[in-house]
Amino acid sequence: MYTKPDNLSDAIKYLFSLQKFGIKLGLSSTENLLKRLGNPHHNMNFIHVAGTNGKGSVSAMLSSILSGLGKKTGLFTSPHLIKMNERFRINESEIDDDRLLKLIRDVFDVVDHKEPATFFEYVTVMALKWFKDEGVEWGIMEVGLGGRLDATNIITPALSIITNISMDHEEHLGDNLLSIAREKAGIIKSYVPAVLGRMKDDAVAIMNACAMGLNAPLSVFGRDYNIKDNNPVSKGFNYYGTGWKIKNVIPSLKGEHQADNAALVLRVMEMLDKELNIQEPETVLPFLNKVNWPARFEIISHDPLLIFDSAHNPDGIIALGRTLKQVFPGRKFDFVIGVMSDKAYEVMLDSIFPVANSFYFTRPQYERATNPDKLKRMIVKKGIHVESLEPSHLALEKAMSETGKKTGVCVTGSLYLLGELKAYLKDHTPLKQVFFR
C-alpha cells in the first residue's frame, strides 16, 4: 500500500513509481479520477494537440500567443527535460514546488490504490485540476501517445490540432501510417473544428473521413492555409489563410518544419480571431516570434558550437539534418546520440550521415535505451570516427574535446538524453563555464 507523500522528493518518487504500470491506453481510469475530483475539466476552453512531431513546439507557440493576448493560459506538455515542474505552466511560468506537491497529494486522495493510475493518467489529472483551480481561460493539452485512447482525450476542446503523421510508437499505434493516422484522428470531436498540419494525402483522407462523420469542420494545410517564400536561413515566410495574409513571419524556432508549425498556429488564431477579439492579424506576431522552447534546435553555445535537438524518430532526424545544412552550410557535426530501443535507429543514423564528422554513441539512464555498442556496429564499417561511451556525460565531454572550429557538436536522439545532459551541464561548474559563457 502506498503512503501519502509529505514532501516533494517523496512525491516525485511516488509519481515515477507509477511507471511500472506502463502505458495503459483507455479513458476509464482518467474519467473515474476526474469524477472524484468534481470533473474539473468540464466547462473549460481547451486546444488539444496531437501529432508525431511538432506537438511541443506548436503548443509552446499557442501558449505564447494566448498569454500575450491577455488570456490566462495553461500548458500541459510531456516529457520534461530536467524537472517535473516543466510539464505544468500558466502564462509561461512553471508550477512552483509547493503547488506541485499539493496537486500530487490532492490526486493521491482520490486514487483507488488497488487499481493504481498510470504515471501519465495521474499527471494529466493533475494538470486539469490545476487549470481549474487557477481559473485558466484557455488550456493547451499535448497528447502523450497517439490520441484516441490517450488520457488527454478526456477533454472536449474548442479546437483540435494534428500536426503531422509519421512512423513512431508502432507497438501501440500500429505498424503502418494509416493505422497511426486513425489513432491520432481519434481526438477529433463532434462539431469541433480541427486543423491539420502538413501531411501525406492518404493521412489527410483518413482525417477528412473521420471529420465528416463527426460533422467537424476540417482545415487542411495546402488547401485552407499555406506558406510561401519560405527562407529557412532567414526563417521568414509569408502566410496565406482564408482571410488572413501576413508577410515576413519570422518564428524564433529554426527550420523549415518550424515554419510549418508556425503556419498551423496562425491558422488556429485565424479561426479563433472573433472569439479572441484579434483586431489585426499582425497582433500575434511579436508573441509568435519570441517563443523559446528548450531542445528544439537549441544552440547551447556558439564557441564551441553545441546544439541540442529533440529529434527522436526518422522524420525528426531528417528535419534536423536539413536544418543543420541550411543554418550551417558546409559544416560537419560530431553527433552525441542515444536512442530508445523501439525506434528505427538505423534509418535515423543513415539520414544524418551526410552531415556527420563523427559519432559518439551513449545511452541515457532509462530502461528502454539502446545499447550504444549496437549503434556503433552499424556505423563502424562506414569509414567515419565512431565511439561508444557511458555514462552520457563522457560522450559529450569527448565530443567537445575533439570538435574543431569548422565542426560542431549536436546532441540528439532522445529527450531523455537531452534532459540528462542538460542537468549535468547545469550542475558541473567547469562545463558551465565552457558552454554558457
N, C-alpha and C positions, 0 to 999 in steps of 0.2 A: 504494500500500500504506500502511495506517495504521501509525503508530508508537505504541507503548505509552506512554501519558501518565505523566509522573513527578511532576506537581503538580496540584492540584485545578483550577486555572484551565484548564489544557490538557485535563484530563479532562472538565470540563463542556462545553468547546468540542467535544470529540470526540463526546460524547453528542448534543449538538444537531445536529452534522453528520449524524447518522443520520436526521434528519427528512426529508432529501432523498429517502429511500426510501419516504416517505409512510406510508399506513396499509395494512397487509397483513393481511387477515382470514384466519385459519387458525392451527392449533396446532403444525404440524410443526416450525417453526423454534424455537419456545419449548421444545418437547419435546426436541429434539436438544441444545440448550444445557444443559438441566437434566440430561439423561443424562450429559453430560460432566462435570458437577459432582457426580455421585453421587446425583441425584434428591433434593435436599434437601427437597422438598415432600411426600415420602411420610411417612406415619405422623404427621401433624400435624392438629390441630383447626383448621378454618377456618370462618369465616362469609363467604359470598360475597354481595355486594350489587350488584344491577343496578337499572335504572330510568331514566326520562328525567330526572326531577328528584328531589332529596332524597337522593341516594346519599351525598354527603359528610356531610350533617347526621346521617343515620342511622348512618353509620359512626363518626362522632365520638361520638355518644351511646353506642353499643355499647362503644367503646373506654374511655370514661369509667367506665361501669358495671363492666365486667370488670376494669379496673385497680383500681377502688375495692374490688372484692370480693377483691382479693389475687391475681388471676391475672396472670401475666406476659403482656402483650397487645401484639401487633404490629398496626400500622395502616399500610396502603398506600393512598394516595389520589392523585388527579390532577384537574386540573393543579396546579402550585404557583403561589403568588402572586408571591413575590419570589425565593426561592432553592430549589434542588433538594432541600435537606435536608428541606423541609416534607413531601415525599411519603412519607418513611420515619420512623415513630415507634414507640417501645416505651414503654408506660406513660406516654403523653402527652408524652414527650421526643423531640425530633427527633434524628436521627442526627448525630454530630459530623463535622467536616470530615475528620479523619484516617481514620475508618472508612468514610466515603463514598468517599474516594479509593481505599482498599484494595478496596472492593467493585467499583468500576469496573474496576480493574486485574485483579482475580480473574476477572471475567466476560470481560474482554478476552482472557485467555489461552485461553478455550475457544471463541471465536468463529471461524467459518470466514470469513475476510475476503474470500474470493472470492464468498461469498453472505452479505453482512453482515445482521445482525439489524436490525429497525426500532428506532426510539427506544423505543417502548412495550414491545416484546418484551424489550429489554435491561434496562429499569428494572424490569419485572416479575420477571425472573430475579434481579436484584439483591435485591429485597425478599424473595423466597423463600429465598435463600441466607442473608441476614442473619438472618431469623427463626430459621432452623435453627441457625446458629452461636451465636445468643444464647439458645437454649433457650426460645423463646417457647411458651407453653402454648396460647394462642388467637391465631390470625392473622385479621385482618379485611381482606378484599381487595375493593376497589372496582373494578368493571368500568370499563374505559376507554371502550369503544364497543360498544353492542349487548349481546352476551352469548355467543351460540352459538359464534362464531369469535374472540372476544376472547382475548388472550393469558392473561388471568387464569383462563380456563375450563379450564386445565390441571389445576387442583386438584380434589380430591374433598372437598367441605365436609361439616361436620357438619350444616349448615343453610344453605339458600339463601333470599335475600330479593329480591323485585322490588317496588320502592317504588310505581311508577306507570307509566303508558304514555301518551305524547302524541307529537305530531309533532316530530321532530328527527333530524338526520343522515340525511335521506331518501335521499341519493345512495348511502349504504352499506347502509341497513337496509330500504329500500322506501318507496313513496310513499303508503302508507295505514297506518292504525293497526293493522290486523290483521297486516300483514307485519312491522311493528315489534314487535308483541306476540310473534309467532312467534320472532323473533330473540332477544328477551330471555328467552323461555321456555327457550331453549337452555341456560341454566345449571342447570335442574332436572335432578337426577341420580336414578338408580335407587335407590329405597328411602330417599332422603334427604329429610327434611321440608323444606317450603318455606312461606314466609309472603308473602302479597300485601298491599300497601297499598291505599289507596282507588283504585279504577279502574273503568272502564266495564264493563257486564255482558258485552259481546261480547269484551273483552280477558280477563275472568275465564274465560269459556267456553273460550278457547284455552288458557289456563294449566291449567284443570281437565282438559282432554282430554290435554294433554301429561303432567301429573302422573299421571293414571290409567294411561296407557300405560306409565309407568315405576314404577308402584306407589309413588309418592312421596306421603306424607301432605301434604295442602294445607290451610293455614289462611288464611281469607279475611276481609278487613275487612268488617264489617257482618253477617257470618254467625257466625264463630267468635270474634270480638272486636269491640269497638265503643267509641266515646266518647260521653258525654252531658254536657249542661250546659256546653258549651264556651263560655267567655267570652274572646274574643280580646284584649280590653283588659287584663283582669287576668291573662290567659294560663292560667287554671285550667280543668281539665276532670276528669271522672270516667271511670275506665277500667273496662270490664267484659269479662273473658275467660271462658273455660270454667270456670276455678277461681278466678282472681284477681279481686278487686274492690277498686279503690283510688280513694279520693276525694281531690279537691283536688291533682291533679298540676299542677305549675307549671314547665314547662320553661323554661330560660333563653333559648332561642331564640324569637323573637317570630313570631306569625302563626298563622292557622288551619291552614295547611299544616304548620307545625311541631308542632301538636297531633297531626295525623295521623301524622307521623313518630315522635313520642314514643310514641304508642299502639302502633305497629308494633314499636318496640323493646321495649316492655313485653310484648308478645305473645311475642317471641323469648325474653325472660327467663323468662316463664311456662313455655314449652316446654322450656327448659333448666334449670328450677329444681332438679330432682333431681340432675342431673349437676353443677351448680354449688353444690349444698347451700345453697340460699337458704331460710332458715327462715321469714322473713316477707316478703311482697311489698314492704312499705314500706321494706325494707332498701335497695332500689336507688334510691329517690327522691333522696337527697342527691347522688348521683353523676350522675343524670339532670339535676338542676336546676342544676348548676354548669358545664354544657358551654359552652365558648367556642369557636366555630368562625368564623374570620375571614370577612368579606364576606357573611355571611348576616344581612341587615338589621342591619348593624353600625353603631352610632352612633359616629362618629369624634369628634364634638364636639357639644355642645348649644347653645353660643352662640359663634359662629354654628352653626346646625344643619346637620350634614353627615352623610349616610348613605351607606354603601357596600353595595350588594346585588348578588349574583352572578347574578341573573336573566338568562338569555341565550336564551330561546325564548318562544313565545307563552304557554304555561301558566305559566312562571316569572314573566313580566312581569305577567300577570293577578293572580297571587298577591301580587306586590309592590304593585300598585295597591290591592288590597283591604286589605293590611296598613297601608299609608300612611293610608288613610281611617280605619281602626279605631284606630290608635295616635295619629294626629294629626288628629282630625275637623275638617273645615272648612279645613284648611291646604292651600295650593298649593305646588308644588315646582318649582324650577328644575333641570331634568334635564341632566346631562352624560352623553352617550350615545355609545358606539362599539360597533358590532356586526360580526359576521362576515358575509361576502357570501352564505353559504349559509343564512342564517336568514330567516324570514318577517318581515322588519323592518317592513313596512307594517302587518301585524296587531299587532305588538308596540307600535308607536307609537300606533295607534288605541286600544289598551286602556288606556294611561296618560294619554291626552289629557285626560280629565275632571279629573285632579288636577294638571295641568301649568300652571305660570305662564309658563314659557319653556323653550326647548330650546337647548342648546349641543352641537352635533354635532362629533365628533372621531373619530380612529381611532388605535388602538394600533399600535405598530411590529410588525406581524405581517402576513404576506403575504396572508392571507385576509380582512383587514379591509376593510369597505365604505368607499368614498369618502364623506366627510361631506357633500359638496355634493349628492350623490344623495339623502341623507336629508333635507337641508334643503329640496329641491324638493318633497318630499312634504308638508311642513308649512307652507311659506311663504304659501300662499293661505288658511290657516285662521284668520287674524286673531290670531295669537299671536307673541310675540317669538321669533325664531329666528336663530341664528348658526352659522357653520361656522368652526372654528378648529383649527389644528395648529401645533405638536405638542400632545399631550393636556393637558399641564400648563397651557397657555394657556387652554384651555376651562375648566378647573377654576378658575383664578385669576379669569377674567372672571365666571363664575357666582357665585363667592364675593363678588366686589366689588359685584355688582348685587343680591344677595339681601337681603331685609329681615327685620325682626323677625317678620312674620306669614307668612313663607315659609321655605323651607329648600332645601338643595341635595342632590340624590340622584344618585349616580354608579352607572350600571348598564349592562347590555347585553352585557358580555363580561368574563370573568375575566382575560383578557389586559389589558384596560383597567384594571381594578381593581388588578392587580398592578403595572402600570407606574406608576400614580398613588400607590399606597402606597409604593413605592420612592422616588418623587420627594419625597413629603412627609417621609419619614424622613431624606432627605439634605439637605434645604433648611431651614436653621435658621429663617429668618423665617416660613415656613409652619408649621413645627413649633410655634412659639410661639403662632400663632393657633389651630391645630387641636387641640393637645394640652396646653393649659394646664390 
